[in-house]
Amino acid sequence: MPEQGGPRDGAPFLSVRDLKVHFPTDDGLVKSVDGLSFDLERGKTLGIVGESGSGKSVTSLAIMGLHRTGNARSRPHISGSVVLDGEDLVAADADHVRRLRGHKMAMVFQDPLSAMHPYYSVGKQIVEAYRTHHPEADKKKARARAVEMLDRVGIPEPHRRVDAYPHEFSGGMRQRAMIAMALVNNPELLIADEPTTALDVTVQAQILDLIRDLQKEFGSAVIMITHDLGVVAEMADEILVMYGGRCVERGTAEKVFYGPRHPYTWGLLGSMPRIDRDQTERLIPVKGSPPSLINIPSGCAFNPRCPYADVPKGGITRTQRPELTEDDSRHWSACHMSQEERTRIWTEEIAPKL
């Protein structure tokens, strides 16, 4: 393990290895994240996709160290490593991670109305986020910084709106204000958890353009968490597909969209509407329901919903969990079917219907 404070030679900016986040409950152990690994370079965007309950948001909270808050009984068991710029955040002191949060790494939450304090003005909350990491800044300088950030994210009349409260902003404006708060200290890692949820399509496009422009300006690494494949198609350099708390496919956006290797990814693509071609058939939903994270199916977690579960002989899909393996350069998947069989199914059966 490298010394804290400096990255390893040639190491990625963010490296997650075998991350596990398990919540003890009265009903059993909830394995929200169960052995997740990925890397992310500076200036790149990783899209994490999957259905609700697949472990996407829990992963982001674990990276940010936010599971350490609250009473000890409700805290999850966290293991593995999250190495950010040479520092292992899982092993680090909670106070040290708190100092990094908002400065080295920041997060845009799914619901800005609940994430922002209703009793304080938007500007005051941005000022607090700034002065926490810049104690030498007086109130006048911090307020000027808040106005600057609101202007940068496209809030009209920032000198006046800086004193407004969250409920006085529209949904899109609240999301912009949340982005301004997250970026006020120029973080090197930005995690956006469903940043376009409940926004109309024009505002969604504006928010995505804003994140992209600010990423170019600050050179930040970005993790985009969403269930919307259209968002990651536009934003992500690499895509990680989660199911049942684990990664089932990971690769470049081009490879995952045009040559996916996992039946669950096929299902996600089949359920996504397309505007670039005529839709002659109904969308194909993924049958069944997501698995219980307390009683995850044995073998491949996707096997109860997979139409190809019986292709591998001997019932291996129901008894043995497939490992994530690299099929070709920078493309990993976890499936018991052979690569040749999956390529044939995608080419002959799935792709023509999409």
ZICORVEN-V163419 format. One line per field, one symbol per residue. ss: DSSP state (H for helix, E for strand, C for the rest). phi: phi as a letter, one per 30 degrees, with the letter a starting at -180 (. if undefined). psi: psi as a letter, one per 40 degrees, with the letter a starting at -180 (. if undefined). A space follows every 10 residues. Layout:
BEGIN
ss: ???
phi: ???
psi: ???
END
This chain:
BEGIN
ss: CCCCCCCCCC CCCEEEEEEE EEEEECCEEE EEEEEEEEEE CCCCEEEEEC CCCCCHHHHH HHHHCHHHCC CHHHCCEEEE EEEECCEECC CCCHHHHHHH ECCCEEEECC CHHHHCCCCC EHHHHHHHHH HHHCCCCCHH HHHHHHHHHH HHCCCCCHHH HCCCEHHHCC HHHHHHHHHH HHHCCCCCEE EEECCCCCCC HHHHHHHHHH HHHHHHHHCC EEEEEECCHH HHHHHCCEEE EEECCEEEEE EEHHHHHHCC CCHHHHHHHH CCCCCCCCCC CCCCCCCCCC CCCCCCCCCC CCCCCCCCCC CCHHHHHHCC CCCCEEEECC EEECCCCCHH HHHHHHHHHH HHHC
phi: .dddjbdddi dddbbcbhdb bccdbddkdc cdbbjcbabb cdicbcccbl deidjddddd ddddiddddi dddddddcbj bbcchjcddd dddddddddd djcdbbbcdd bddddcddcc deddddeddd decbdddddd dddddddddd ddciddhddc ddcdceddcd edddddddde ddcdchddbc ccchdcdicd dddedddddd dddddddcid dbcccaccdd ddddcddbbc ccaiibdcab ldeddddcbd cceddedddd ccdcccadcc bddcdddibe dddcbdedid ddddcddcdc dddiiddcbb ddddbddaeh bcabaddddd dddddddccc eddd
psi: hiiieiiihe iidhhhhfhh hhhhideahh gdhgfhhiih iieihhhhii iheeeddddd dddefeeeia iddeiihhia ighhfehhdd eiiddddddd hecdiihhid gddddiheei iddddddddd ddegeehidd dddddddddd ddefhifddd edeiideeii dddddddddd ddedefiehh hhhfeeheii dddddddddd dddddddefi hhhhhiehdd dddddidihh hihfeiheih aidddddefi ehdddddddd ehiheeihhe iiihihiaii ihedghiibh dedeeheede dhiefddedh hiihihdahf hiigieiidd dddddddddd dde.
END
